[in-house]
Amino acid sequence: MITEDRLRHPEKAHRPATPVLRKPSWIRVSRAESAAYGETRAVLKAEALSTVCEEAGCPNRGECWSKRHATMMIMGEVCTRGCSFCNVATGRPDALDAFEPGRVAQAVAKLGLRHVVITSVDRDDLDDGGAAHFAQVIRAVRHRCPETTVEVLVPDFLHKGAAWETVVDAAPDVFNHNLECVPRLYPAVRPGARYYQSLRLLDEAKRRNPAIFTKSGLMVGLGETLEELRQVMDDMRIAGVDFLTVGQYLQPTPRHHAIDRFVPPEDFARIEAMARSKGFLAVSATPMTRSSFHADDGFAALQAARRAQPANTEPANV
């Protein structure tokens, strides 16, 4: 695990420092470390696996690990992008580990997961962006734990052609790619990404396999407006996205993107109501919501919502 800020974020060294604001009363970071938390940590260490929970500094790690839930982060700890909001280390990644898929599957079995979320760093250095490795991990989990449902949170595969098809064809139960923020903020927040590339990825994944649930997430508190959020929701629904998550952006260090504001719970309730009116099968919008937080409950909600749809409703693009 990389711990030095100098090594983690060389691209942010010359950014102006912005004070990290004190969190309001409705933001509560769980720090509980139960016996189950220690067991989860031990399994991950034994299998030499990275998690986004640790590398991104997720505020929900205490709660999730105490329930033996962890989001596996494959293809290393170092990302080839330098998004201004993200705490994952940036730099030149190591070669792929051919044994990692088997170790992920073994960890899923040891933890007894009924639903697992697998994400990754961006790997712009690879010809396929890591798509084949993702597929290998999905197949390994399916083989070792056939009753476990699999959710993948993938990068955008920018400039990788149809590589993403390899992931979709491995048939994960949920295909997640986060838009992260409204398009106006992309140059400052996601300078290495393109909003319409991300949106197209979600649209094409749903078209290729309409049975797969698609999912995307947004951060708020970056300076977006409610009207901009409404437009992004409309874009997502046109792309057939089933599940929307919305959470408060939390600034990791003074060199990361500054927080514009802490969005109060009542505003999150309005955002959730607006999203549900758009027709998403499931919505999670709270200050502490993250893509993989309570992902197993989210998947159950998706299944129930699809079952409740009229028989002639196609789970395709709207």
Residue frames as qw, qx, qy, qz and C-alpha x, y, z in Angstrom:
[[0.000, 0.888, 0.459, 0.000, 0.00, 0.00, 0.00],
 [0.413, 0.386, -0.015, 0.825, 1.41, 3.38, -1.03],
 [0.364, -0.732, -0.495, 0.294, 1.27, 5.88, 1.82],
 [0.331, -0.391, 0.020, 0.858, 3.44, 8.89, 1.00],
 [0.365, 0.809, 0.297, -0.353, 1.57, 11.81, -0.56],
 [0.016, 0.700, -0.494, -0.516, 4.67, 12.64, -2.61],
 [0.149, -0.132, 0.925, 0.324, 4.49, 9.21, -4.24],
 [0.335, 0.477, 0.790, -0.190, 0.73, 8.95, -4.37],
 [0.318, 0.857, 0.399, -0.068, -0.04, 12.19, -6.21],
 [0.500, -0.216, 0.234, 0.805, 2.93, 13.62, -8.11],
 [0.169, 0.498, 0.519, 0.674, 0.56, 15.35, -10.55],
 [0.295, -0.859, -0.386, -0.163, -0.96, 17.35, -7.69],
 [0.638, -0.273, -0.208, 0.690, 2.33, 18.66, -6.30],
 [0.205, 0.033, 0.101, 0.973, 1.91, 22.08, -7.92],
 [0.234, -0.659, -0.586, -0.410, -1.81, 22.48, -7.31],
 [0.126, -0.501, 0.300, -0.802, -2.69, 25.27, -4.88],
 [0.223, -0.172, -0.886, 0.370, -3.52, 23.97, -1.43],
 [0.437, -0.450, -0.226, -0.745, -7.12, 24.41, -0.29],
 [0.260, -0.267, 0.723, -0.582, -8.03, 23.85, 3.37],
 [0.338, -0.230, -0.896, -0.175, -9.97, 20.65, 4.03],
 [0.401, -0.443, 0.006, -0.802, -13.23, 21.86, 5.52],
 [0.230, -0.092, 0.823, -0.511, -14.57, 20.59, 8.82],
 [0.226, -0.253, -0.865, -0.370, -17.32, 18.04, 8.23],
 [0.466, -0.343, 0.025, -0.815, -20.86, 18.97, 9.30],
 [0.511, -0.224, 0.670, -0.490, -22.84, 17.01, 11.86],
 [0.877, 0.244, 0.166, -0.379, -24.56, 14.83, 9.24],
 [0.680, 0.516, -0.518, 0.047, -21.24, 13.45, 7.93],
 [0.669, -0.559, 0.453, -0.187, -20.14, 10.66, 10.23],
 [0.531, 0.498, -0.683, -0.064, -17.18, 8.47, 9.30],
 [0.932, -0.320, -0.013, -0.171, -17.39, 4.96, 10.74],
 [0.202, 0.674, -0.682, 0.202, -14.19, 3.93, 12.51],
 [0.822, -0.311, 0.361, -0.313, -15.49, 0.84, 14.27],
 [0.404, 0.469, -0.781, -0.084, -13.08, -2.08, 14.06],
 [0.855, -0.241, 0.236, -0.395, -14.92, -5.21, 15.17],
 [0.618, -0.270, 0.726, 0.134, -13.68, -8.78, 15.15],
 [0.710, 0.525, 0.461, 0.082, -15.21, -9.19, 11.69],
 [0.247, 0.948, -0.182, -0.079, -13.30, -6.09, 10.53],
 [0.306, -0.660, 0.676, 0.121, -10.05, -7.76, 11.56],
 [0.706, 0.094, 0.697, 0.079, -11.05, -10.99, 9.85],
 [0.589, 0.781, 0.209, -0.016, -11.79, -9.13, 6.61],
 [0.065, 0.906, -0.411, -0.080, -8.45, -7.37, 6.75],
 [0.526, -0.416, 0.736, 0.094, -6.68, -10.67, 7.40],
 [0.749, 0.379, 0.539, 0.060, -8.30, -12.36, 4.38],
 [0.448, 0.894, -0.004, 0.001, -7.35, -9.49, 2.08],
 [0.156, -0.808, 0.565, 0.061, -3.79, -9.49, 3.39],
 [0.680, -0.173, 0.709, 0.068, -3.46, -13.26, 3.05],
 [0.687, 0.513, 0.489, 0.160, -4.58, -13.07, -0.59],
 [0.390, -0.267, 0.236, 0.849, -2.40, -9.98, -1.26],
 [0.187, 0.659, 0.612, 0.395, -5.35, -7.99, -2.59],
 [0.077, -0.002, -0.098, 0.992, -5.90, -4.26, -2.85],
 [0.035, 0.678, 0.731, -0.072, -9.23, -2.63, -2.10],
 [0.099, 0.615, 0.206, 0.755, -10.70, 0.70, -3.12],
 [0.559, -0.765, -0.316, -0.042, -11.82, 0.94, 0.50],
 [0.663, -0.516, 0.026, 0.542, -8.20, 1.52, 1.53],
 [0.515, 0.098, 0.312, 0.793, -6.65, 3.10, -1.55],
 [0.005, 0.605, 0.354, 0.713, -9.39, 5.70, -2.02],
 [0.066, 0.047, -0.541, 0.837, -9.81, 6.31, 1.71],
 [0.389, -0.451, -0.601, -0.533, -13.50, 5.36, 1.74],
 [0.262, -0.386, 0.419, -0.779, -15.32, 6.74, 4.80],
 [0.844, -0.165, -0.013, -0.509, -17.52, 3.62, 5.02],
 [0.521, 0.358, -0.771, 0.079, -14.71, 1.09, 5.39],
 [0.160, -0.221, 0.776, -0.569, -15.35, 0.48, 9.08],
 [0.702, 0.132, 0.328, -0.618, -18.99, -0.41, 8.53],
 [0.790, 0.397, -0.341, -0.319, -18.42, -2.47, 5.40],
 [0.410, 0.397, -0.800, 0.185, -15.47, -4.48, 6.67],
 [0.322, -0.165, 0.719, -0.593, -17.31, -5.17, 9.90],
 [0.806, 0.247, 0.252, -0.474, -19.91, -6.89, 7.70],
 [0.637, -0.149, 0.678, 0.334, -17.14, -8.76, 5.82],
 [0.573, 0.761, 0.297, 0.072, -17.79, -6.67, 2.69],
 [0.343, -0.600, 0.328, 0.644, -14.89, -5.30, 0.67],
 [0.641, 0.744, 0.054, -0.178, -14.58, -3.90, -2.84],
 [0.784, -0.152, 0.363, 0.480, -11.66, -5.58, -4.60],
 [0.266, 0.891, -0.179, -0.321, -9.46, -3.26, -6.66],
 [0.897, 0.079, 0.339, 0.273, -7.69, -5.24, -9.36],
 [0.650, 0.619, 0.078, 0.433, -4.74, -4.50, -11.67],
 [0.538, 0.145, -0.282, 0.781, -2.65, -2.83, -9.00],
 [0.281, -0.712, -0.434, 0.475, -2.68, 0.18, -6.69],
 [0.196, -0.441, 0.198, 0.853, -1.40, 2.75, -9.19],
 [0.486, 0.717, 0.482, -0.132, -3.67, 4.56, -11.66],
 [0.506, 0.154, 0.360, 0.769, -2.60, 6.10, -14.97],
 [0.015, -0.783, -0.355, -0.510, -5.06, 8.98, -14.55],
 [0.314, -0.035, -0.431, 0.845, -4.83, 11.97, -12.21],
 [0.242, -0.706, -0.518, -0.417, -8.41, 12.93, -11.38],
 [0.058, 0.498, -0.327, 0.801, -8.47, 15.86, -8.98],
 [0.677, -0.455, 0.064, -0.575, -11.01, 14.24, -6.63],
 [0.956, -0.054, -0.280, -0.067, -9.42, 10.80, -6.26],
 [0.445, -0.760, 0.464, -0.101, -7.07, 9.56, -3.54],
 [0.959, 0.064, 0.218, 0.169, -5.80, 6.52, -5.45],
 [0.441, -0.568, 0.393, 0.573, -2.09, 6.79, -6.28],
 [0.627, 0.764, 0.007, -0.153, -1.06, 8.04, -9.73],
 [0.239, -0.679, 0.628, 0.296, 1.97, 6.88, -11.70],
 [0.506, 0.388, -0.697, -0.329, 3.35, 4.01, -13.75],
 [0.870, -0.240, 0.219, -0.371, 1.64, 0.72, -12.81],
 [0.354, -0.373, 0.850, 0.110, 3.27, -2.69, -12.52],
 [0.333, 0.087, -0.807, -0.479, 2.60, -5.54, -14.94],
 [0.771, -0.237, -0.110, -0.581, -0.64, -7.46, -14.48],
 [0.291, -0.326, 0.858, -0.268, -0.63, -10.34, -12.02],
 [0.512, 0.048, -0.717, -0.471, -1.84, -13.49, -13.79],
 [0.345, -0.189, -0.886, 0.246, -2.68, -15.11, -10.45],
 [0.168, -0.017, 0.316, -0.934, -4.84, -12.25, -9.18],
 [0.621, -0.138, -0.362, -0.681, -8.17, -13.61, -10.55],
 [0.687, -0.154, -0.708, 0.057, -7.73, -16.80, -8.54],
 [0.288, -0.071, -0.582, 0.757, -6.86, -14.88, -5.37],
 [0.356, -0.108, 0.012, -0.928, -9.91, -12.63, -5.76],
 [0.723, -0.164, -0.518, -0.427, -12.12, -15.72, -6.09],
 [0.584, -0.109, -0.708, 0.382, -10.47, -17.28, -3.03],
 [0.035, 0.015, -0.402, 0.915, -11.09, -14.13, -0.97],
 [0.544, -0.152, -0.222, -0.795, -14.74, -14.04, -2.06],
 [0.743, -0.170, -0.638, -0.111, -15.10, -17.64, -0.88],
 [0.441, -0.058, -0.630, 0.636, -13.36, -16.99, 2.45],
 [0.128, -0.016, 0.248, -0.960, -15.48, -13.91, 3.16],
 [0.177, 0.413, 0.883, -0.138, -18.67, -15.76, 2.19],
 [0.175, 0.330, -0.059, -0.926, -19.83, -12.93, -0.05],
 [0.491, 0.494, 0.714, -0.075, -23.22, -13.32, -1.72],
 [0.427, 0.874, 0.182, 0.146, -22.52, -10.21, -3.83],
 [0.627, -0.380, 0.136, 0.667, -19.06, -8.87, -4.70],
 [0.314, 0.943, 0.029, -0.102, -17.99, -5.57, -6.24],
 [0.753, -0.111, 0.277, 0.587, -14.81, -5.60, -8.32],
 [0.242, 0.963, 0.015, -0.119, -13.26, -2.36, -9.50],
 [0.808, 0.090, 0.104, 0.573, -9.87, -1.28, -10.82],
 [0.188, -0.637, 0.155, 0.731, -7.49, 1.54, -11.42],
 [0.618, 0.747, -0.045, -0.242, -7.39, 3.01, -14.91],
 [0.679, -0.274, 0.537, 0.419, -4.83, 1.15, -17.05],
 [0.481, 0.820, -0.050, -0.307, -4.30, 3.37, -20.07],
 [0.100, -0.637, 0.723, 0.248, -0.96, 1.61, -20.56],
 [0.479, 0.043, 0.876, 0.045, -2.69, -1.64, -21.61],
 [0.050, -0.014, -0.665, -0.745, -3.94, -2.19, -25.16],
 [0.338, -0.470, -0.732, -0.360, -7.37, -3.26, -23.90],
 [0.287, -0.580, 0.161, -0.745, -7.44, -1.10, -20.76],
 [0.167, -0.216, 0.852, -0.447, -7.52, -4.29, -18.67],
 [0.733, 0.030, -0.090, -0.674, -10.78, -5.65, -20.12],
 [0.750, 0.135, -0.642, -0.080, -9.47, -9.22, -20.51],
 [0.228, 0.154, -0.760, 0.588, -8.23, -9.20, -16.91],
 [0.487, -0.062, 0.292, -0.821, -11.65, -8.07, -15.70],
 [0.817, 0.089, -0.331, -0.463, -13.23, -10.95, -17.61],
 [0.576, 0.187, -0.763, 0.226, -10.77, -13.42, -16.10],
 [0.078, -0.125, 0.649, -0.746, -11.66, -12.23, -12.60],
 [0.674, 0.010, 0.052, -0.737, -15.40, -12.56, -13.31],
 [0.812, 0.140, -0.520, -0.223, -14.93, -16.10, -14.61],
 [0.367, 0.211, -0.784, 0.453, -12.73, -17.08, -11.65],
 [0.323, -0.082, 0.510, -0.793, -15.36, -15.87, -9.16],
 [0.776, 0.089, -0.172, -0.600, -18.11, -17.65, -11.10],
 [0.706, 0.195, -0.680, 0.009, -16.12, -20.91, -11.02],
 [0.272, 0.128, -0.753, 0.585, -15.17, -20.73, -7.34],
 [0.153, 0.283, 0.609, -0.725, -18.40, -19.18, -6.01],
 [0.014, 0.291, 0.745, 0.600, -21.23, -19.94, -8.47],
 [0.179, -0.727, -0.661, 0.050, -23.92, -18.57, -6.13],
 [0.273, -0.571, -0.118, 0.765, -22.22, -15.18, -5.75],
 [0.414, 0.844, 0.319, 0.122, -23.48, -12.32, -7.90],
 [0.603, -0.136, 0.141, 0.773, -20.81, -10.13, -9.49],
 [0.157, 0.963, 0.199, -0.087, -20.80, -6.36, -9.91],
 [0.665, 0.051, 0.121, 0.735, -18.01, -4.64, -11.81],
 [0.009, -0.950, -0.096, 0.298, -17.13, -0.95, -11.55],
 [0.776, 0.222, 0.295, 0.512, -15.09, -0.36, -14.67],
 [0.201, -0.477, 0.164, 0.840, -12.96, 2.46, -16.11],
 [0.492, 0.646, 0.117, -0.571, -14.06, 4.23, -19.28],
 [0.729, 0.124, 0.568, 0.360, -11.85, 2.30, -21.77],
 [0.254, 0.894, -0.035, -0.368, -11.10, 5.59, -23.51],
 [0.333, 0.710, -0.553, -0.283, -9.33, 5.02, -26.86],
 [0.338, -0.255, 0.905, -0.033, -9.60, 1.22, -26.41],
 [0.360, 0.051, -0.709, -0.604, -12.13, 0.56, -29.16],
 [0.769, -0.258, -0.308, -0.496, -14.52, -2.28, -28.39],
 [0.312, 0.253, -0.826, 0.395, -12.40, -3.71, -25.55],
 [0.415, -0.148, 0.468, -0.766, -15.28, -3.12, -23.12],
 [0.804, 0.053, -0.318, -0.500, -17.25, -5.83, -24.94],
 [0.534, 0.185, -0.796, 0.217, -14.96, -8.43, -23.34],
 [0.090, -0.071, 0.667, -0.736, -16.21, -7.37, -19.91],
 [0.638, 0.083, 0.085, -0.761, -19.88, -7.35, -20.90],
 [0.756, 0.194, -0.550, -0.298, -19.53, -10.74, -22.58],
 [0.283, 0.152, -0.856, 0.404, -18.21, -12.20, -19.31],
 [0.485, -0.522, -0.565, -0.416, -21.77, -11.50, -18.06],
 [0.119, 0.005, -0.613, 0.781, -21.41, -9.67, -14.76],
 [0.062, -0.635, -0.764, 0.100, -24.72, -9.18, -12.99],
 [0.017, -0.951, -0.194, 0.241, -24.13, -5.42, -12.70],
 [0.611, 0.313, 0.141, 0.713, -22.05, -3.26, -15.05],
 [0.237, -0.906, -0.225, 0.268, -21.17, -0.01, -13.28],
 [0.536, 0.232, 0.062, 0.809, -19.31, 2.99, -14.61],
 [0.195, -0.743, -0.394, 0.505, -19.44, 6.27, -12.71],
 [0.334, 0.786, 0.218, 0.473, -20.00, 9.54, -14.54],
 [0.545, -0.180, -0.361, 0.735, -18.77, 11.15, -11.27],
 [0.054, -0.518, -0.217, 0.826, -19.82, 14.75, -12.00],
 [0.489, 0.775, 0.313, -0.248, -21.74, 16.99, -14.39],
 [0.762, 0.419, 0.207, 0.447, -20.08, 17.57, -17.79],
 [0.106, 0.947, -0.064, 0.295, -19.20, 21.23, -17.11],
 [0.505, -0.774, 0.377, -0.067, -16.87, 20.12, -14.31],
 [0.974, 0.125, 0.074, 0.173, -15.02, 17.42, -16.27],
 [0.537, 0.674, -0.259, 0.436, -11.98, 19.57, -17.22],
 [0.172, -0.688, 0.472, -0.523, -11.33, 20.33, -13.54],
 [0.745, -0.335, 0.443, -0.369, -12.50, 17.08, -11.91],
 [0.854, 0.060, 0.505, 0.114, -11.88, 14.35, -14.53],
 [0.172, 0.779, -0.334, -0.502, -9.40, 15.95, -16.96],
 [0.100, -0.326, 0.878, 0.335, -8.38, 12.60, -18.47],
 [0.306, 0.352, 0.883, -0.057, -11.95, 11.49, -19.16],
 [0.180, -0.057, -0.403, -0.896, -14.73, 12.50, -21.55],
 [0.491, 0.105, 0.499, -0.706, -18.34, 12.76, -20.40],
 [0.765, 0.331, -0.113, -0.540, -19.87, 11.43, -23.60],
 [0.446, 0.342, -0.827, -0.007, -17.40, 8.54, -23.74],
 [0.115, -0.057, 0.850, -0.512, -18.56, 7.48, -20.29],
 [0.604, 0.261, 0.297, -0.692, -22.20, 7.90, -21.23],
 [0.664, 0.405, -0.481, -0.405, -21.70, 5.98, -24.48],
 [0.194, 0.264, -0.929, 0.171, -20.04, 3.12, -22.58],
 [0.355, 0.116, 0.721, -0.584, -23.11, 2.70, -20.39],
 [0.656, 0.413, 0.004, -0.632, -25.44, 2.93, -23.37],
 [0.574, 0.428, -0.647, -0.262, -23.54, 0.39, -25.45],
 [0.009, -0.181, 0.936, -0.303, -23.14, -2.04, -22.55],
 [0.519, 0.238, 0.560, -0.600, -26.91, -2.07, -22.07],
 [0.674, 0.484, -0.220, -0.513, -27.52, -2.50, -25.80],
 [0.361, 0.406, -0.835, -0.082, -25.07, -5.41, -26.00],
 [0.345, -0.183, -0.908, 0.154, -26.69, -7.26, -23.10],
 [0.364, -0.509, -0.133, -0.768, -30.05, -5.79, -21.98],
 [0.780, -0.429, -0.453, -0.051, -30.28, -8.38, -19.18],
 [0.562, -0.041, -0.392, 0.727, -27.33, -6.85, -17.33],
 [0.221, -0.912, -0.311, 0.152, -28.17, -4.17, -14.80],
 [0.491, 0.445, -0.068, 0.746, -26.30, -0.94, -15.49],
 [0.484, -0.774, -0.304, 0.272, -25.34, 1.50, -12.77],
 [0.444, 0.503, -0.079, 0.737, -23.63, 4.86, -12.44],
 [0.477, -0.655, -0.408, 0.422, -22.72, 7.28, -9.68],
 [0.199, 0.777, 0.044, 0.596, -22.34, 11.01, -9.12],
 [0.443, -0.292, -0.432, 0.729, -20.60, 13.13, -6.50],
 [0.027, -0.874, -0.305, -0.376, -22.22, 16.37, -5.36],
 [0.500, -0.809, -0.027, 0.308, -20.73, 19.33, -3.56],
 [0.638, -0.036, 0.325, 0.697, -18.34, 20.15, -6.41],
 [0.018, 0.384, -0.099, -0.918, -20.23, 23.21, -7.67],
 [0.001, 0.273, 0.826, 0.494, -22.92, 21.59, -9.78],
 [0.404, -0.021, 0.117, -0.907, -26.46, 22.98, -10.03],
 [0.571, 0.176, 0.713, -0.368, -29.71, 21.10, -9.58],
 [0.675, 0.614, -0.011, -0.408, -30.56, 21.70, -13.24],
 [0.302, 0.597, -0.731, -0.136, -27.24, 20.16, -14.28],
 [0.293, -0.140, 0.917, -0.232, -27.98, 17.11, -12.14],
 [0.671, 0.408, 0.415, -0.459, -31.40, 16.83, -13.75],
 [0.580, 0.656, -0.349, -0.334, -29.83, 16.85, -17.21],
 [0.077, 0.444, -0.893, 0.020, -27.32, 14.15, -16.27],
 [0.500, 0.092, 0.779, -0.367, -30.15, 11.99, -14.93],
 [0.701, 0.561, 0.110, -0.426, -31.99, 12.42, -18.23],
 [0.383, 0.635, -0.644, -0.188, -28.81, 11.45, -20.11],
 [0.191, -0.263, 0.927, -0.187, -28.45, 8.35, -17.94],
 [0.630, 0.279, 0.595, -0.414, -32.03, 7.27, -18.50],
 [0.640, 0.639, -0.211, -0.371, -31.67, 7.69, -22.26],
 [0.277, 0.532, -0.800, -0.010, -28.64, 5.41, -21.96],
 [0.813, -0.167, -0.501, -0.246, -30.77, 2.86, -20.09],
 [0.194, 0.313, -0.725, 0.582, -29.02, 3.17, -16.71],
 [0.586, -0.446, -0.652, -0.182, -30.95, 1.22, -14.06],
 [0.643, -0.615, -0.336, 0.310, -29.34, 2.30, -10.79],
 [0.229, 0.760, -0.126, 0.595, -28.13, 5.76, -9.74],
 [0.645, -0.501, -0.358, 0.453, -25.99, 6.49, -6.70],
 [0.140, 0.803, -0.026, 0.579, -25.35, 10.04, -5.45],
 [0.706, -0.506, -0.315, 0.381, -23.04, 10.92, -2.56],
 [0.142, -0.982, 0.081, 0.096, -21.20, 13.84, -1.01],
 [0.679, 0.517, -0.295, 0.430, -17.71, 14.56, -2.32],
 [0.632, -0.756, 0.054, 0.161, -15.15, 14.57, 0.50],
 [0.377, 0.840, -0.366, 0.136, -11.80, 16.25, -0.16],
 [0.928, -0.119, -0.254, 0.245, -8.95, 13.81, 0.64],
 [0.612, -0.286, -0.075, 0.734, -6.09, 16.33, 1.02],
 [0.016, 0.781, 0.080, -0.619, -5.48, 20.08, 0.57],
 [0.080, -0.379, 0.617, 0.685, -4.09, 19.36, -2.92],
 [0.190, 0.357, 0.886, 0.225, -7.29, 17.73, -4.13],
 [0.092, -0.503, -0.450, -0.732, -10.29, 19.48, -5.65],
 [0.098, -0.063, 0.483, -0.868, -11.91, 21.83, -3.14],
 [0.013, 0.527, 0.844, -0.100, -15.39, 21.21, -1.77],
 [0.061, -0.421, -0.268, -0.864, -17.87, 23.80, -2.97],
 [0.509, -0.370, 0.231, -0.742, -20.42, 22.92, -0.28],
 [0.073, 0.021, 0.972, -0.221, -21.69, 20.18, 1.98],
 [0.440, -0.223, -0.515, -0.701, -25.08, 19.17, 0.62],
 [0.398, -0.195, 0.608, -0.658, -27.58, 18.78, 3.49],
 [0.236, 0.121, 0.963, -0.037, -29.71, 15.64, 3.88],
 [0.438, 0.603, 0.465, -0.477, -32.90, 17.44, 2.84],
 [0.357, 0.666, -0.385, -0.530, -31.30, 18.30, -0.50],
 [0.021, -0.226, 0.956, 0.184, -30.31, 14.66, -0.96],
 [0.383, 0.375, 0.784, -0.313, -33.96, 13.74, -0.37],
 [0.457, 0.708, 0.049, -0.536, -34.92, 16.12, -3.20],
 [0.185, 0.541, -0.725, -0.384, -32.26, 14.63, -5.46],
 [0.205, 0.009, 0.978, -0.032, -33.53, 11.12, -4.72],
 [0.457, 0.547, 0.555, -0.429, -37.12, 12.10, -5.41],
 [0.390, 0.708, -0.267, -0.525, -36.12, 13.70, -8.69],
 [0.057, 0.384, -0.887, -0.252, -34.15, 10.60, -9.71],
 [0.320, 0.203, 0.907, -0.182, -37.00, 8.26, -8.87],
 [0.482, 0.644, 0.275, -0.527, -39.36, 10.38, -10.96],
 [0.269, 0.614, -0.566, -0.480, -37.06, 9.73, -13.94],
 [0.926, 0.146, -0.140, -0.319, -37.72, 5.99, -13.78],
 [0.207, 0.505, -0.818, 0.183, -34.49, 4.49, -12.39],
 [0.760, -0.226, -0.596, -0.130, -35.11, 1.01, -11.01],
 [0.692, -0.532, -0.326, 0.362, -33.10, 1.90, -7.90],
 [0.175, 0.799, -0.134, 0.559, -31.67, 5.07, -6.37],
 [0.673, -0.501, -0.322, 0.438, -29.35, 5.67, -3.42],
 [0.238, 0.673, -0.016, 0.700, -28.77, 9.34, -2.58],
 [0.605, -0.773, -0.166, 0.095, -27.37, 10.19, 0.84],
 [0.040, -0.924, 0.380, -0.010, -24.30, 12.08, 2.06],
 [0.459, -0.513, 0.723, 0.051, -22.45, 8.81, 2.73],
 [0.886, 0.370, 0.253, -0.120, -23.55, 6.94, -0.40],
 [0.082, -0.594, 0.684, 0.415, -20.70, 5.44, -2.42],
 [0.583, 0.292, -0.563, -0.508, -20.91, 3.17, -5.49],
 [0.561, 0.050, -0.826, 0.004, -20.33, -0.06, -3.61],
 [0.182, -0.139, 0.632, -0.740, -21.86, 0.92, -0.25],
 [0.582, 0.199, 0.616, -0.493, -24.62, -1.61, 0.54],
 [0.315, 0.349, -0.626, -0.622, -24.21, -2.92, -3.01],
 [0.049, -0.115, -0.992, -0.025, -25.77, -6.25, -2.06],
 [0.210, 0.545, 0.618, -0.526, -28.95, -4.51, -0.88],
 [0.277, 0.561, -0.212, -0.751, -28.90, -2.40, -4.02],
 [0.177, 0.166, -0.870, -0.430, -28.71, -5.49, -6.20],
 [0.061, 0.350, 0.910, -0.211, -31.66, -7.03, -4.35],
 [0.248, 0.614, 0.290, -0.691, -33.62, -3.80, -4.95],
 [0.242, 0.419, -0.557, -0.675, -32.80, -3.96, -8.66],
 [0.086, -0.062, -0.977, -0.184, -34.03, -7.54, -8.90],
 [0.123, 0.502, 0.743, -0.425, -37.26, -6.72, -7.04],
 [0.251, 0.600, 0.006, -0.759, -37.90, -3.65, -9.21],
 [0.221, 0.273, -0.739, -0.575, -37.39, -5.61, -12.42],
 [0.022, -0.236, -0.971, 0.024, -39.71, -8.37, -11.23],
 [0.152, 0.578, 0.551, -0.583, -42.34, -5.74, -10.48],
 [0.161, 0.366, -0.372, -0.838, -42.24, -4.35, -14.01],
 [0.790, 0.340, 0.157, -0.485, -45.06, -5.29, -16.42],
 [0.818, -0.020, 0.543, 0.187, -44.35, -8.48, -18.34],
 [0.652, 0.646, 0.273, 0.287, -44.04, -6.63, -21.65],
 [0.092, -0.972, 0.202, 0.082, -41.45, -4.15, -20.33],
 [0.851, 0.340, -0.180, 0.358, -38.07, -4.62, -21.93],
 [0.579, -0.720, 0.029, 0.382, -35.01, -3.93, -19.70],
 [0.634, 0.294, 0.252, 0.670, -33.41, -1.97, -22.54],
 [0.202, -0.018, -0.016, 0.979, -32.79, 1.67, -23.38],
 [0.125, 0.708, 0.606, -0.341, -35.61, 4.10, -22.67]]
